[in-house]
Amino acid sequence: MTNFPPLLLAYGLDLEGPIHRGIATYAKAMIRLLHQSGYPLHLLTGAGGLAQGRLASLSLHRHLDQPSNWSRIQLAQSYFAERLGRSRQTPIKVDSNLIIGDRIQYLQQIDQLINHPFFYRKLRLQAKISDRPFFLKTKNYPVVLTSSPLNLRVSSSSRLIQVIHDLIPLNYLRHPDEAVTFLRRLQATADYSDRIICLSETTRQQFLELFPQAESRTLTLYQPVSFSAEALALTDRPDFAAAVLRRYGLERDRYFFFVGAIEPRKNLETLIAAQQVAVLRTQLPLVIGGTADVHTQDYAQQLQQRSRSTDQILWTGYLTEAEKICLLRHCRALTFLSWQEGFGIPMIEAALCGRSSLLANIPVLREVMGAAATYANPQHPLEVADQLIQLGCYPAQLSELRSRATQQIQAFADGQVQQQIQQVLQSLIS
């Protein structure tokens, strides 16, 4: 694909967030697969107040590594400048010498950064005040891809591919996104996208219930899930695994594990209540890995305060990728009891590590893992506790479940997804 014009990736809404969660993980996976397929990639960024001249590159790399602060006055000025046609995009080269740490390693696979000041903030503002999409001039790009649904319209010469992970802001009471603005983003996706990729058939059906006119342009393409080579190499060292387990006082195959964002949607209340019952029989600790964001810090503190020492619940806080892999490889089972999910990355990661999962009995998790997992009603702590006891005290079924999980994840292998996304691109380009 070396002679092919570059693709424009509008992935900054998620990559420029303070914490990289599931959608940012998807964006980085797609960057890797598109790069491996040989497509030149330009990343659309939305930093405001960049330094000029020689410092512009440093300023933008710093923004991507540690998102810069902004004021409402700056946003308003930039928004009205855009409406008057005075906003400009600035191409900035990727500087490999500035790529430090895990967060921005994906830049190694980007050919050019295109900075459009406050672009993603202006999209959010537009969705709040109008049902009209934001127009972006993209005449030099044959294809524009997003990593989540945007209220966006592109030049007529370009083809737009939008991605929908889930409809959780419309279905979950406590989601921080405003339902009205999210619905406007979905409406623009249905009206102006040439292809709409849903990360599960469950999400696709929910989307088409709202926008049946988009059916011919909407398809299901599962999320690719893998680990970095660097993290895998580190976890293959016996001394590293031993050090991680020793740090938390854990034994191989003698603990349950949760990893993810500490937020109400993950339903940790039910998991903790179930652990308080099950631990009396299993004597297995529950390890909870992950962090809260600014919206859920109080919630996380309340959960920790409710935990008693006799519950054997260990809160690790932030885990590096290598630490996460190590804890997945050696757990009895992953626990994942969310009220709502778009896909469920942790259970695929557990399967990559040869482990099965105890999952919430909700449609999307059933769709993705099938018979390769154990399920429980996320509203019933005692039902969850019974499953923890079965896995903890009667592990005969574990070998079969782990074998099924390893087979189940073939649909999410890089090669499979890479082939499918190439077919989507070729259908639009030819």
Contacts in CASP RR format, 6 or more apart in sequence:
PFRMAT RR
TARGET T0000
AUTHOR 0000-0000-0000
METHOD contacts of the structure
MODEL  1
MTNFPPLLLAYGLDLEGPIHRGIATYAKAMIRLLHQSGYPLHLLTGAGGL
AQGRLASLSLHRHLDQPSNWSRIQLAQSYFAERLGRSRQTPIKVDSNLII
GDRIQYLQQIDQLINHPFFYRKLRLQAKISDRPFFLKTKNYPVVLTSSPL
NLRVSSSSRLIQVIHDLIPLNYLRHPDEAVTFLRRLQATADYSDRIICLS
ETTRQQFLELFPQAESRTLTLYQPVSFSAEALALTDRPDFAAAVLRRYGL
ERDRYFFFVGAIEPRKNLETLIAAQQVAVLRTQLPLVIGGTADVHTQDYA
QQLQQRSRSTDQILWTGYLTEAEKICLLRHCRALTFLSWQEGFGIPMIEA
ALCGRSSLLANIPVLREVMGAAATYANPQHPLEVADQLIQLGCYPAQLSE
LRSRATQQIQAFADGQVQQQIQQVLQSLIS
1 37 0 8 1.000
1 38 0 8 1.000
1 39 0 8 1.000
1 40 0 8 1.000
2 38 0 8 1.000
2 40 0 8 1.000
4 38 0 8 1.000
4 39 0 8 1.000
4 40 0 8 1.000
4 142 0 8 1.000
5 40 0 8 1.000
5 140 0 8 1.000
5 141 0 8 1.000
5 142 0 8 1.000
6 39 0 8 1.000
6 40 0 8 1.000
6 41 0 8 1.000
6 42 0 8 1.000
6 111 0 8 1.000
6 112 0 8 1.000
6 141 0 8 1.000
7 34 0 8 1.000
7 39 0 8 1.000
7 40 0 8 1.000
7 41 0 8 1.000
7 42 0 8 1.000
7 141 0 8 1.000
7 142 0 8 1.000
7 143 0 8 1.000
7 144 0 8 1.000
7 145 0 8 1.000
7 425 0 8 1.000
8 42 0 8 1.000
8 44 0 8 1.000
8 114 0 8 1.000
8 138 0 8 1.000
8 141 0 8 1.000
8 143 0 8 1.000
8 144 0 8 1.000
8 145 0 8 1.000
8 158 0 8 1.000
9 27 0 8 1.000
9 30 0 8 1.000
9 31 0 8 1.000
9 34 0 8 1.000
9 41 0 8 1.000
9 42 0 8 1.000
9 43 0 8 1.000
9 44 0 8 1.000
9 110 0 8 1.000
9 144 0 8 1.000
9 145 0 8 1.000
9 147 0 8 1.000
10 44 0 8 1.000
10 136 0 8 1.000
10 144 0 8 1.000
10 145 0 8 1.000
10 146 0 8 1.000
10 147 0 8 1.000
10 150 0 8 1.000
10 152 0 8 1.000
11 27 0 8 1.000
11 30 0 8 1.000
11 31 0 8 1.000
11 43 0 8 1.000
11 44 0 8 1.000
11 145 0 8 1.000
11 146 0 8 1.000
11 147 0 8 1.000
12 27 0 8 1.000
12 43 0 8 1.000
12 44 0 8 1.000
12 45 0 8 1.000
12 46 0 8 1.000
12 120 0 8 1.000
12 147 0 8 1.000
13 120 0 8 1.000
13 123 0 8 1.000
13 146 0 8 1.000
13 147 0 8 1.000
13 148 0 8 1.000
13 150 0 8 1.000
14 20 0 8 1.000
14 21 0 8 1.000
14 22 0 8 1.000
14 23 0 8 1.000
14 24 0 8 1.000
14 26 0 8 1.000
14 27 0 8 1.000
14 147 0 8 1.000
14 148 0 8 1.000
15 24 0 8 1.000
15 27 0 8 1.000
15 28 0 8 1.000
15 43 0 8 1.000
15 64 0 8 1.000
15 106 0 8 1.000
15 147 0 8 1.000
16 45 0 8 1.000
16 46 0 8 1.000
16 47 0 8 1.000
16 63 0 8 1.000
16 64 0 8 1.000
16 67 0 8 1.000
16 120 0 8 1.000
17 24 0 8 1.000
17 67 0 8 1.000
18 67 0 8 1.000
18 293 0 8 1.000
18 294 0 8 1.000
19 261 0 8 1.000
19 291 0 8 1.000
19 293 0 8 1.000
20 28 0 8 1.000
20 103 0 8 1.000
21 261 0 8 1.000
22 165 0 8 1.000
22 345 0 8 1.000
23 147 0 8 1.000
23 148 0 8 1.000
23 165 0 8 1.000
24 147 0 8 1.000
25 345 0 8 1.000
26 147 0 8 1.000
26 163 0 8 1.000
26 165 0 8 1.000
26 199 0 8 1.000
26 223 0 8 1.000
27 106 0 8 1.000
27 147 0 8 1.000
28 106 0 8 1.000
29 223 0 8 1.000
29 224 0 8 1.000
29 225 0 8 1.000
29 226 0 8 1.000
29 414 0 8 1.000
30 145 0 8 1.000
30 147 0 8 1.000
30 224 0 8 1.000
30 421 0 8 1.000
31 41 0 8 1.000
31 43 0 8 1.000
31 106 0 8 1.000
31 109 0 8 1.000
31 110 0 8 1.000
32 106 0 8 1.000
32 109 0 8 1.000
32 414 0 8 1.000
33 224 0 8 1.000
33 414 0 8 1.000
33 415 0 8 1.000
33 417 0 8 1.000
33 418 0 8 1.000
33 421 0 8 1.000
34 41 0 8 1.000
34 109 0 8 1.000
34 421 0 8 1.000
35 41 0 8 1.000
35 109 0 8 1.000
36 414 0 8 1.000
36 418 0 8 1.000
37 418 0 8 1.000
37 421 0 8 1.000
37 422 0 8 1.000
39 425 0 8 1.000
40 111 0 8 1.000
40 112 0 8 1.000
41 109 0 8 1.000
41 110 0 8 1.000
41 111 0 8 1.000
41 112 0 8 1.000
42 110 0 8 1.000
42 111 0 8 1.000
42 112 0 8 1.000
42 113 0 8 1.000
42 114 0 8 1.000
42 141 0 8 1.000
43 107 0 8 1.000
43 110 0 8 1.000
43 112 0 8 1.000
43 113 0 8 1.000
43 114 0 8 1.000
44 114 0 8 1.000
44 116 0 8 1.000
44 119 0 8 1.000
45 60 0 8 1.000
45 63 0 8 1.000
45 64 0 8 1.000
45 113 0 8 1.000
45 114 0 8 1.000
45 115 0 8 1.000
45 116 0 8 1.000
45 119 0 8 1.000
46 63 0 8 1.000
46 115 0 8 1.000
46 116 0 8 1.000
46 117 0 8 1.000
46 118 0 8 1.000
46 119 0 8 1.000
46 120 0 8 1.000
46 121 0 8 1.000
47 59 0 8 1.000
47 60 0 8 1.000
47 63 0 8 1.000
47 64 0 8 1.000
47 68 0 8 1.000
47 115 0 8 1.000
47 117 0 8 1.000
48 63 0 8 1.000
48 68 0 8 1.000
48 70 0 8 1.000
48 74 0 8 1.000
48 78 0 8 1.000
48 115 0 8 1.000
48 117 0 8 1.000
48 118 0 8 1.000
49 59 0 8 1.000
49 68 0 8 1.000
49 74 0 8 1.000
49 117 0 8 1.000
50 56 0 8 1.000
50 59 0 8 1.000
50 60 0 8 1.000
50 63 0 8 1.000
50 90 0 8 1.000
50 115 0 8 1.000
50 117 0 8 1.000
51 58 0 8 1.000
51 59 0 8 1.000
56 90 0 8 1.000
56 92 0 8 1.000
57 92 0 8 1.000
57 93 0 8 1.000
57 95 0 8 1.000
57 98 0 8 1.000
58 95 0 8 1.000
58 98 0 8 1.000
60 92 0 8 1.000
60 113 0 8 1.000
60 115 0 8 1.000
61 95 0 8 1.000
61 98 0 8 1.000
61 99 0 8 1.000
61 104 0 8 1.000
61 107 0 8 1.000
62 68 0 8 1.000
64 103 0 8 1.000
64 104 0 8 1.000
64 107 0 8 1.000
65 100 0 8 1.000
65 103 0 8 1.000
65 104 0 8 1.000
70 118 0 8 1.000
70 121 0 8 1.000
74 118 0 8 1.000
75 118 0 8 1.000
75 121 0 8 1.000
75 122 0 8 1.000
75 125 0 8 1.000
78 87 0 8 1.000
78 117 0 8 1.000
78 118 0 8 1.000
78 121 0 8 1.000
78 122 0 8 1.000
79 118 0 8 1.000
79 122 0 8 1.000
79 125 0 8 1.000
79 126 0 8 1.000
81 87 0 8 1.000
82 122 0 8 1.000
87 116 0 8 1.000
87 117 0 8 1.000
89 114 0 8 1.000
89 115 0 8 1.000
89 116 0 8 1.000
90 114 0 8 1.000
90 115 0 8 1.000
90 116 0 8 1.000
91 112 0 8 1.000
91 113 0 8 1.000
91 114 0 8 1.000
91 115 0 8 1.000
92 112 0 8 1.000
92 113 0 8 1.000
92 114 0 8 1.000
92 115 0 8 1.000
93 112 0 8 1.000
93 113 0 8 1.000
94 107 0 8 1.000
94 108 0 8 1.000
94 110 0 8 1.000
94 111 0 8 1.000
94 112 0 8 1.000
94 113 0 8 1.000
96 107 0 8 1.000
96 108 0 8 1.000
99 105 0 8 1.000
99 107 0 8 1.000
99 108 0 8 1.000
102 228 0 8 1.000
102 320 0 8 1.000
102 321 0 8 1.000
105 228 0 8 1.000
107 113 0 8 1.000
116 136 0 8 1.000
119 136 0 8 1.000
122 134 0 8 1.000
123 134 0 8 1.000
123 150 0 8 1.000
123 151 0 8 1.000
123 152 0 8 1.000
124 181 0 8 1.000
126 132 0 8 1.000
126 133 0 8 1.000
126 134 0 8 1.000
126 151 0 8 1.000
127 151 0 8 1.000
127 181 0 8 1.000
127 182 0 8 1.000
127 184 0 8 1.000
127 185 0 8 1.000
128 178 0 8 1.000
128 181 0 8 1.000
130 184 0 8 1.000
131 184 0 8 1.000
131 187 0 8 1.000
133 151 0 8 1.000
133 152 0 8 1.000
133 153 0 8 1.000
133 188 0 8 1.000
133 191 0 8 1.000
133 192 0 8 1.000
134 150 0 8 1.000
134 151 0 8 1.000
134 152 0 8 1.000
134 153 0 8 1.000
135 153 0 8 1.000
135 154 0 8 1.000
136 144 0 8 1.000
136 152 0 8 1.000
136 153 0 8 1.000
136 154 0 8 1.000
136 155 0 8 1.000
137 155 0 8 1.000
138 144 0 8 1.000
138 154 0 8 1.000
138 155 0 8 1.000
138 157 0 8 1.000
138 158 0 8 1.000
139 155 0 8 1.000
139 157 0 8 1.000
139 158 0 8 1.000
141 154 0 8 1.000
141 158 0 8 1.000
142 157 0 8 1.000
142 158 0 8 1.000
142 159 0 8 1.000
142 428 0 8 1.000
142 429 0 8 1.000
143 158 0 8 1.000
143 159 0 8 1.000
143 160 0 8 1.000
143 161 0 8 1.000
143 425 0 8 1.000
143 428 0 8 1.000
143 429 0 8 1.000
144 152 0 8 1.000
144 154 0 8 1.000
144 158 0 8 1.000
144 159 0 8 1.000
144 160 0 8 1.000
144 161 0 8 1.000
145 161 0 8 1.000
145 162 0 8 1.000
145 163 0 8 1.000
146 152 0 8 1.000
146 160 0 8 1.000
146 161 0 8 1.000
146 162 0 8 1.000
146 163 0 8 1.000
147 163 0 8 1.000
148 163 0 8 1.000
148 164 0 8 1.000
148 165 0 8 1.000
149 162 0 8 1.000
149 163 0 8 1.000
149 164 0 8 1.000
149 182 0 8 1.000
149 185 0 8 1.000
149 186 0 8 1.000
149 188 0 8 1.000
149 189 0 8 1.000
150 162 0 8 1.000
150 185 0 8 1.000
150 188 0 8 1.000
150 189 0 8 1.000
151 184 0 8 1.000
151 185 0 8 1.000
151 187 0 8 1.000
151 188 0 8 1.000
152 160 0 8 1.000
152 162 0 8 1.000
152 188 0 8 1.000
152 192 0 8 1.000
153 160 0 8 1.000
153 188 0 8 1.000
153 192 0 8 1.000
154 160 0 8 1.000
154 192 0 8 1.000
159 194 0 8 1.000
159 195 0 8 1.000
159 428 0 8 1.000
159 429 0 8 1.000
160 192 0 8 1.000
160 193 0 8 1.000
160 194 0 8 1.000
160 195 0 8 1.000
161 193 0 8 1.000
161 194 0 8 1.000
161 195 0 8 1.000
161 196 0 8 1.000
161 197 0 8 1.000
161 424 0 8 1.000
161 425 0 8 1.000
161 428 0 8 1.000
162 189 0 8 1.000
162 193 0 8 1.000
162 195 0 8 1.000
162 196 0 8 1.000
162 197 0 8 1.000
163 196 0 8 1.000
163 197 0 8 1.000
163 198 0 8 1.000
163 199 0 8 1.000
164 186 0 8 1.000
164 189 0 8 1.000
164 196 0 8 1.000
164 197 0 8 1.000
164 198 0 8 1.000
164 199 0 8 1.000
164 203 0 8 1.000
164 204 0 8 1.000
164 207 0 8 1.000
165 199 0 8 1.000
165 203 0 8 1.000
165 342 0 8 1.000
165 343 0 8 1.000
166 199 0 8 1.000
166 200 0 8 1.000
166 203 0 8 1.000
166 340 0 8 1.000
166 341 0 8 1.000
166 342 0 8 1.000
166 343 0 8 1.000
166 364 0 8 1.000
167 186 0 8 1.000
167 203 0 8 1.000
167 206 0 8 1.000
167 207 0 8 1.000
167 210 0 8 1.000
168 175 0 8 1.000
168 265 0 8 1.000
168 340 0 8 1.000
168 341 0 8 1.000
168 342 0 8 1.000
169 175 0 8 1.000
169 177 0 8 1.000
169 178 0 8 1.000
169 179 0 8 1.000
169 182 0 8 1.000
170 179 0 8 1.000
170 182 0 8 1.000
170 183 0 8 1.000
171 206 0 8 1.000
171 340 0 8 1.000
172 265 0 8 1.000
172 339 0 8 1.000
172 340 0 8 1.000
174 264 0 8 1.000
174 265 0 8 1.000
175 265 0 8 1.000
176 295 0 8 1.000
186 207 0 8 1.000
186 210 0 8 1.000
186 211 0 8 1.000
187 211 0 8 1.000
189 196 0 8 1.000
189 214 0 8 1.000
190 196 0 8 1.000
190 207 0 8 1.000
190 210 0 8 1.000
190 211 0 8 1.000
190 213 0 8 1.000
190 214 0 8 1.000
193 214 0 8 1.000
193 217 0 8 1.000
194 217 0 8 1.000
194 428 0 8 1.000
195 217 0 8 1.000
195 218 0 8 1.000
195 219 0 8 1.000
195 424 0 8 1.000
195 427 0 8 1.000
195 428 0 8 1.000
196 207 0 8 1.000
196 214 0 8 1.000
196 217 0 8 1.000
196 218 0 8 1.000
196 219 0 8 1.000
197 218 0 8 1.000
197 219 0 8 1.000
197 220 0 8 1.000
197 221 0 8 1.000
197 424 0 8 1.000
198 204 0 8 1.000
198 207 0 8 1.000
198 218 0 8 1.000
198 219 0 8 1.000
198 220 0 8 1.000
198 221 0 8 1.000
199 220 0 8 1.000
199 221 0 8 1.000
199 222 0 8 1.000
199 223 0 8 1.000
199 342 0 8 1.000
199 343 0 8 1.000
200 220 0 8 1.000
200 222 0 8 1.000
200 342 0 8 1.000
200 343 0 8 1.000
200 364 0 8 1.000
200 367 0 8 1.000
200 368 0 8 1.000
201 220 0 8 1.000
201 367 0 8 1.000
202 342 0 8 1.000
202 363 0 8 1.000
202 364 0 8 1.000
202 367 0 8 1.000
203 220 0 8 1.000
203 342 0 8 1.000
203 364 0 8 1.000
204 218 0 8 1.000
204 219 0 8 1.000
204 220 0 8 1.000
207 214 0 8 1.000
207 218 0 8 1.000
208 214 0 8 1.000
208 215 0 8 1.000
208 218 0 8 1.000
219 424 0 8 1.000
221 417 0 8 1.000
221 420 0 8 1.000
221 421 0 8 1.000
221 424 0 8 1.000
222 343 0 8 1.000
222 368 0 8 1.000
222 411 0 8 1.000
222 412 0 8 1.000
222 417 0 8 1.000
223 343 0 8 1.000
223 345 0 8 1.000
223 348 0 8 1.000
223 412 0 8 1.000
223 417 0 8 1.000
224 412 0 8 1.000
224 413 0 8 1.000
224 414 0 8 1.000
224 415 0 8 1.000
224 416 0 8 1.000
224 417 0 8 1.000
224 418 0 8 1.000
225 345 0 8 1.000
225 348 0 8 1.000
225 349 0 8 1.000
225 352 0 8 1.000
225 409 0 8 1.000
225 412 0 8 1.000
226 352 0 8 1.000
226 413 0 8 1.000
226 414 0 8 1.000
227 321 0 8 1.000
227 325 0 8 1.000
227 349 0 8 1.000
227 352 0 8 1.000
228 321 0 8 1.000
230 322 0 8 1.000
231 320 0 8 1.000
231 321 0 8 1.000
231 322 0 8 1.000
231 325 0 8 1.000
232 325 0 8 1.000
234 240 0 8 1.000
234 322 0 8 1.000
235 241 0 8 1.000
235 322 0 8 1.000
235 325 0 8 1.000
235 326 0 8 1.000
235 329 0 8 1.000
240 322 0 8 1.000
240 326 0 8 1.000
241 326 0 8 1.000
241 329 0 8 1.000
241 330 0 8 1.000
244 323 0 8 1.000
244 326 0 8 1.000
244 327 0 8 1.000
245 251 0 8 1.000
245 252 0 8 1.000
245 326 0 8 1.000
245 330 0 8 1.000
248 287 0 8 1.000
248 314 0 8 1.000
248 316 0 8 1.000
248 327 0 8 1.000
250 285 0 8 1.000
250 287 0 8 1.000
250 314 0 8 1.000
250 327 0 8 1.000
250 330 0 8 1.000
252 330 0 8 1.000
253 330 0 8 1.000
253 331 0 8 1.000
253 332 0 8 1.000
254 284 0 8 1.000
254 285 0 8 1.000
254 332 0 8 1.000
255 284 0 8 1.000
255 285 0 8 1.000
255 286 0 8 1.000
255 287 0 8 1.000
255 314 0 8 1.000
255 330 0 8 1.000
255 331 0 8 1.000
255 332 0 8 1.000
256 275 0 8 1.000
256 284 0 8 1.000
256 285 0 8 1.000
256 286 0 8 1.000
256 287 0 8 1.000
256 331 0 8 1.000
256 332 0 8 1.000
256 333 0 8 1.000
256 334 0 8 1.000
256 335 0 8 1.000
256 358 0 8 1.000
256 388 0 8 1.000
256 391 0 8 1.000
257 286 0 8 1.000
257 287 0 8 1.000
257 289 0 8 1.000
257 327 0 8 1.000
257 328 0 8 1.000
257 331 0 8 1.000
257 332 0 8 1.000
257 333 0 8 1.000
257 334 0 8 1.000
257 335 0 8 1.000
257 350 0 8 1.000
258 266 0 8 1.000
258 268 0 8 1.000
258 271 0 8 1.000
258 286 0 8 1.000
258 287 0 8 1.000
258 288 0 8 1.000
258 289 0 8 1.000
258 334 0 8 1.000
258 335 0 8 1.000
258 336 0 8 1.000
258 346 0 8 1.000
259 288 0 8 1.000
259 289 0 8 1.000
259 290 0 8 1.000
259 319 0 8 1.000
259 324 0 8 1.000
259 327 0 8 1.000
259 328 0 8 1.000
259 334 0 8 1.000
259 346 0 8 1.000
259 349 0 8 1.000
260 266 0 8 1.000
260 289 0 8 1.000
260 290 0 8 1.000
260 346 0 8 1.000
261 290 0 8 1.000
261 291 0 8 1.000
261 292 0 8 1.000
261 293 0 8 1.000
261 296 0 8 1.000
262 268 0 8 1.000
262 288 0 8 1.000
262 289 0 8 1.000
262 290 0 8 1.000
262 291 0 8 1.000
262 292 0 8 1.000
262 296 0 8 1.000
262 299 0 8 1.000
262 300 0 8 1.000
262 303 0 8 1.000
263 292 0 8 1.000
263 293 0 8 1.000
263 295 0 8 1.000
263 296 0 8 1.000
263 299 0 8 1.000
264 296 0 8 1.000
264 299 0 8 1.000
264 339 0 8 1.000
265 338 0 8 1.000
265 339 0 8 1.000
265 340 0 8 1.000
266 337 0 8 1.000
266 338 0 8 1.000
266 339 0 8 1.000
267 337 0 8 1.000
267 338 0 8 1.000
267 339 0 8 1.000
267 360 0 8 1.000
267 378 0 8 1.000
268 288 0 8 1.000
268 303 0 8 1.000
269 303 0 8 1.000
270 337 0 8 1.000
270 378 0 8 1.000
270 379 0 8 1.000
270 380 0 8 1.000
270 381 0 8 1.000
270 384 0 8 1.000
271 286 0 8 1.000
271 335 0 8 1.000
271 337 0 8 1.000
271 384 0 8 1.000
272 286 0 8 1.000
272 303 0 8 1.000
272 306 0 8 1.000
272 307 0 8 1.000
272 311 0 8 1.000
272 313 0 8 1.000
273 381 0 8 1.000
273 384 0 8 1.000
273 385 0 8 1.000
274 381 0 8 1.000
274 382 0 8 1.000
274 384 0 8 1.000
274 385 0 8 1.000
274 388 0 8 1.000
275 286 0 8 1.000
275 311 0 8 1.000
275 312 0 8 1.000
275 313 0 8 1.000
275 385 0 8 1.000
275 388 0 8 1.000
276 308 0 8 1.000
276 311 0 8 1.000
277 381 0 8 1.000
277 382 0 8 1.000
277 385 0 8 1.000
278 284 0 8 1.000
278 384 0 8 1.000
278 385 0 8 1.000
278 386 0 8 1.000
278 388 0 8 1.000
278 389 0 8 1.000
278 392 0 8 1.000
279 285 0 8 1.000
279 286 0 8 1.000
279 310 0 8 1.000
279 311 0 8 1.000
279 312 0 8 1.000
281 389 0 8 1.000
281 392 0 8 1.000
281 393 0 8 1.000
282 388 0 8 1.000
282 389 0 8 1.000
282 392 0 8 1.000
282 393 0 8 1.000
283 312 0 8 1.000
284 312 0 8 1.000
284 332 0 8 1.000
284 388 0 8 1.000
284 392 0 8 1.000
285 312 0 8 1.000
285 313 0 8 1.000
285 314 0 8 1.000
286 311 0 8 1.000
286 312 0 8 1.000
286 313 0 8 1.000
286 314 0 8 1.000
286 335 0 8 1.000
287 314 0 8 1.000
287 316 0 8 1.000
287 327 0 8 1.000
287 331 0 8 1.000
288 313 0 8 1.000
288 314 0 8 1.000
288 315 0 8 1.000
288 316 0 8 1.000
289 315 0 8 1.000
289 316 0 8 1.000
289 317 0 8 1.000
289 319 0 8 1.000
289 324 0 8 1.000
289 327 0 8 1.000
290 316 0 8 1.000
290 317 0 8 1.000
290 318 0 8 1.000
290 319 0 8 1.000
291 300 0 8 1.000
291 317 0 8 1.000
291 318 0 8 1.000
292 299 0 8 1.000
292 300 0 8 1.000
304 315 0 8 1.000
307 313 0 8 1.000
307 315 0 8 1.000
316 323 0 8 1.000
316 327 0 8 1.000
319 327 0 8 1.000
324 349 0 8 1.000
325 349 0 8 1.000
325 353 0 8 1.000
328 334 0 8 1.000
328 349 0 8 1.000
328 350 0 8 1.000
328 352 0 8 1.000
328 353 0 8 1.000
328 355 0 8 1.000
329 353 0 8 1.000
329 354 0 8 1.000
329 355 0 8 1.000
331 350 0 8 1.000
331 355 0 8 1.000
332 391 0 8 1.000
332 392 0 8 1.000
332 395 0 8 1.000
332 398 0 8 1.000
333 350 0 8 1.000
333 355 0 8 1.000
333 356 0 8 1.000
333 357 0 8 1.000
333 358 0 8 1.000
333 374 0 8 1.000
333 391 0 8 1.000
333 398 0 8 1.000
334 346 0 8 1.000
334 347 0 8 1.000
334 350 0 8 1.000
334 355 0 8 1.000
334 356 0 8 1.000
334 357 0 8 1.000
334 358 0 8 1.000
335 357 0 8 1.000
335 358 0 8 1.000
335 388 0 8 1.000
336 344 0 8 1.000
336 346 0 8 1.000
336 347 0 8 1.000
336 357 0 8 1.000
336 358 0 8 1.000
336 359 0 8 1.000
336 360 0 8 1.000
336 365 0 8 1.000
337 358 0 8 1.000
337 359 0 8 1.000
337 360 0 8 1.000
337 376 0 8 1.000
337 378 0 8 1.000
337 384 0 8 1.000
338 344 0 8 1.000
338 360 0 8 1.000
338 362 0 8 1.000
338 365 0 8 1.000
338 378 0 8 1.000
339 360 0 8 1.000
339 362 0 8 1.000
339 378 0 8 1.000
340 362 0 8 1.000
341 360 0 8 1.000
341 362 0 8 1.000
341 364 0 8 1.000
341 365 0 8 1.000
342 364 0 8 1.000
343 364 0 8 1.000
343 368 0 8 1.000
344 364 0 8 1.000
344 365 0 8 1.000
344 368 0 8 1.000
346 357 0 8 1.000
347 357 0 8 1.000
347 359 0 8 1.000
347 365 0 8 1.000
347 368 0 8 1.000
347 369 0 8 1.000
347 373 0 8 1.000
348 368 0 8 1.000
348 409 0 8 1.000
348 412 0 8 1.000
350 356 0 8 1.000
350 357 0 8 1.000
350 405 0 8 1.000
351 357 0 8 1.000
351 369 0 8 1.000
351 372 0 8 1.000
351 405 0 8 1.000
351 406 0 8 1.000
351 408 0 8 1.000
351 409 0 8 1.000
352 409 0 8 1.000
354 402 0 8 1.000
354 405 0 8 1.000
354 406 0 8 1.000
355 402 0 8 1.000
355 405 0 8 1.000
356 372 0 8 1.000
356 373 0 8 1.000
356 374 0 8 1.000
356 398 0 8 1.000
356 401 0 8 1.000
356 402 0 8 1.000
356 404 0 8 1.000
356 405 0 8 1.000
357 369 0 8 1.000
357 373 0 8 1.000
357 374 0 8 1.000
357 405 0 8 1.000
358 373 0 8 1.000
358 374 0 8 1.000
358 375 0 8 1.000
358 376 0 8 1.000
358 384 0 8 1.000
358 387 0 8 1.000
358 388 0 8 1.000
358 391 0 8 1.000
359 365 0 8 1.000
359 366 0 8 1.000
359 369 0 8 1.000
359 373 0 8 1.000
359 374 0 8 1.000
359 375 0 8 1.000
359 376 0 8 1.000
360 375 0 8 1.000
360 376 0 8 1.000
360 377 0 8 1.000
360 378 0 8 1.000
361 375 0 8 1.000
361 376 0 8 1.000
361 377 0 8 1.000
361 378 0 8 1.000
362 378 0 8 1.000
365 373 0 8 1.000
365 375 0 8 1.000
366 375 0 8 1.000
369 405 0 8 1.000
369 408 0 8 1.000
370 408 0 8 1.000
371 404 0 8 1.000
372 401 0 8 1.000
372 404 0 8 1.000
372 405 0 8 1.000
372 407 0 8 1.000
372 408 0 8 1.000
373 401 0 8 1.000
373 405 0 8 1.000
374 387 0 8 1.000
374 390 0 8 1.000
374 391 0 8 1.000
374 397 0 8 1.000
374 401 0 8 1.000
375 387 0 8 1.000
376 383 0 8 1.000
376 384 0 8 1.000
376 386 0 8 1.000
376 387 0 8 1.000
377 383 0 8 1.000
377 384 0 8 1.000
378 384 0 8 1.000
390 397 0 8 1.000
391 397 0 8 1.000
391 398 0 8 1.000
410 416 0 8 1.000
END
